[in-house]
């Protein structure tokens, strides 16, 4: 994070997302402020909190993708949630505090993966030794043979088999491995759901039940995977892992709250201000402001977590949120609708563009797909036109158009006589023009 300036962050986001400069600049500054905050003296750091962001824009313009790429860029834990899944505490639905529990769960996964890479070399060496113990059990000492001679012979044999093991010559050899047999998980039902329970009841029951082992015959190649996982788990200190995960979530966590416009209620006290709107806002307020949430890995302060809210705000506006909650999201950026030119760029520029995805998929069947610039422009024009005449779903419309456009090619690809197929303007027109002319059918299919 320390090496990335806001300009570099925007440049990285440009590799995956077209346009939306204002939103990219806002998240880039917020991310850089994380680094700046970490450099502050402790006395000042306590008073500096993240400046949360509201992204306003229609679906499919890049709100979620910007946040997701931002988290990938920094290795920060991300909890992506939809505000409509939550209700006020005590009612049927998820408790908003479960957002923070999900964030910590994701942080634990990140830390475990990071430690796995640290321990993999050491664990691989220990796995090799255990495999040799399975292939060459320690022989009983013979009273007629001198101890030194016997030990030298055993060491020579073991090293010979070690070289064979490293060369892959023993992969199909059968060994007998003692495998821990996990008990069937205990199902706990609650009218409030498991997210209301702070204690790891599943883990507690597993620790109380006696562990059972059974011997299993398997190939060396399969036994290596089982033993490697076992060695990595043995090297990993759970308490240290969980503490690092909590610190990571506390200082670098990002919570993305989608569909925020759906929890906007009318004025306080009206009959429309129900538990899934005003109630959710009231419960979100202390979490965004900063509170202590109990998780299965310990308590976590939410004071320095970055919250990014997003919504279309077609029928509502951010000012319809509770004033207290509005004040916790001081930065507001509006994402623009996608133009026809934007669609052309989305099809061709990002490193994981949809055109590249389909090209690689069909290449697996030996078909080389080539899109001409005119073909891409035709696809963009149709996607833009359909969005204007029906529901505007942004860049997601391209997936629908491309699937329809390449349906015949994808179906016939395994037996295709032609290995090179060019998708030009004429081909796009022939596949989609008849569909476009029937307005009712295009609304149904596209």
Secondary structure, DSSP 8 states (H G I E B T S, - for coil): -TT--HHHHHHHHHTT--S-HHHHHHHHHHHHHHHHHHTS-HHHHTT-----EEEE--TTSSHHHHHHHHHHHHT--EEEEEGGGB--TTSSSB-TTHHHHHHHHHHHHHHHHHHHHHHHHHHHHHHHHHHHHHHS------TTS-HHHHHHHHHHHHHHHHHHHHTTTTTT-EEEEEEEE---------TT-GGG--S-HHHHHHHHS--EEEEEEEEHHHHHHHHHHHHHHHHS-HHHHHHHHHHHHHHH-EEEEE-GGGG--SSTTSTT--TTTHHHHHHHHHHHH--EEEETTEEEE-TT-EEEEEE--SS--GGGS-HHHHTT--EEEE-----HHHHHHHHHTSTT-HHHHHHHHHHTTT-EEEE-HHHHHHHHHHHHHHHHHS---TTHHHHHHHHHHTHHHHHHGGG-S-SEEEE-HHHHHHHHHHHHHSHHHHHHH-
